[in-house]
Amino acid sequence: MRDTAPEPALSTQLLEWYDHHARDLPWRVAPADRQAGMVPDPYRVWLSEVMLQQTTVAAVRDYFHRFTSRWPTVQALAAAEDADVMGEWAGLGYYARARNLLKCARAVSADHGGVFPLDHDALLSLPGIGPYTAAAISAIAFDAPEVVMDGNVERVMARMFDIHTPLPDAKPELKARAAELTPQDRPGDYAQAVMDLGATICSPKSPACGICPWRDPCRARAAGTAPELPKKQPKKAKPVRRGVAYLAQRADGALLLERRPDSGLLGGMLGWPGSPWAESPAADCPPFPADWQVLPGEVRHTFTHFHLILTLKTAPLPDGPAPEGLLIVKRHDFRPSDLPTVMRKAYDLWRGGAE
């Protein structure tokens, strides 16, 4: 015999709470509007879910507004210039997502008539769409009873069922528990309700158990273990890598830049020529012979798997063509916002030192 309320009762409780407390998000159709017949736009659902990976709602709002103002449909995004999209994405990090965003938009436009497919397997076949994003689109946009598992949902399930297996080992059990609770009625609203519950009440620290709609059946609340769940494996220390970035400007203001390869870290983005990033001391490999001067200070940036420390070197850029593999960008064509965050930090340090 199960010692929690039956699934229909739990999902009904949560949906009643969601109807009154749903977050107002620019990509979301409010529960009252949805029940009145308004249908979510799969493009906006997909775009928001890609942006929200490894990023907060607060960080994504402005990016989402800019993207949807500039490219209001998936067809418009598919027709966009790569550099324009990468420039708008700058600052969100995880740039492979932006490359896959374009690939996916073009696949939807070319292979599906500009319409996201209803079929879950067809969604999974699109570039950059994995199990989580496919489930989110299926549930939120198409109201299919798919199990949507993000960090908020994992936390809610770990506490609801008092599961102490550390993540990521606990993921299959957490998903199975989430599947038990997913209703056939209003599954899209339910998926968003669980995420809202985790984001606003069942928060990582100091969960507000006293106002939670699932307070009574929550096993971790009863056991007093909620604040310590979910358990996680100890994090490994990130290595530190070092490198040199070379910033050169011509007398007329033109700048020397490189376009990074499409694959790999910061793929397809503009940046400053530089040395490889390695844990050993950075090699000196300037893009052209000159009296390179070390700029005081250094750039520090953290990526997913390592910390980076960049030394900056500057020199005047001589007249003539760009060195092989690099490009010269005229001053009026250069926008610092087109640079990824680490390269923009280098630019800001350089310009600050020049003032």
Buried (B, 14 or more C-beta within 10 A) or exposed (E): EEEBBEBEEBBBBBBEBBBEBBEEBEBBBBBEEBEEEEEBBBBBBBBBBBBBBEBEBEBBBEBBEEBBEEBEBBBBBBEBEEEEBBBBBBBBBBBBBBBBBBBBBBBBBEEBEBEBBEEBEBBBEBBBBEBBBBBBBBBBBBBBBBBBBBBBBBBBBBBBBBBEBEBEEBBEBBBEBBBBBBBEEBBBBBBBBBBBBBBBBBBEEEBEBEEBBBBEBBBBBBEEBBBEBBBEEEEEEEEEBBBBBBBBBBEEEBBBBBBBEEEEBBBBBBBBBBBEBEEEEBEEEBBBEBEBEEBEEBBEBEBEEBBBBBBBBBBEBEEEEBBEEBEBBEEEEBEEEBBBEBBBBBBEBBEEEEE
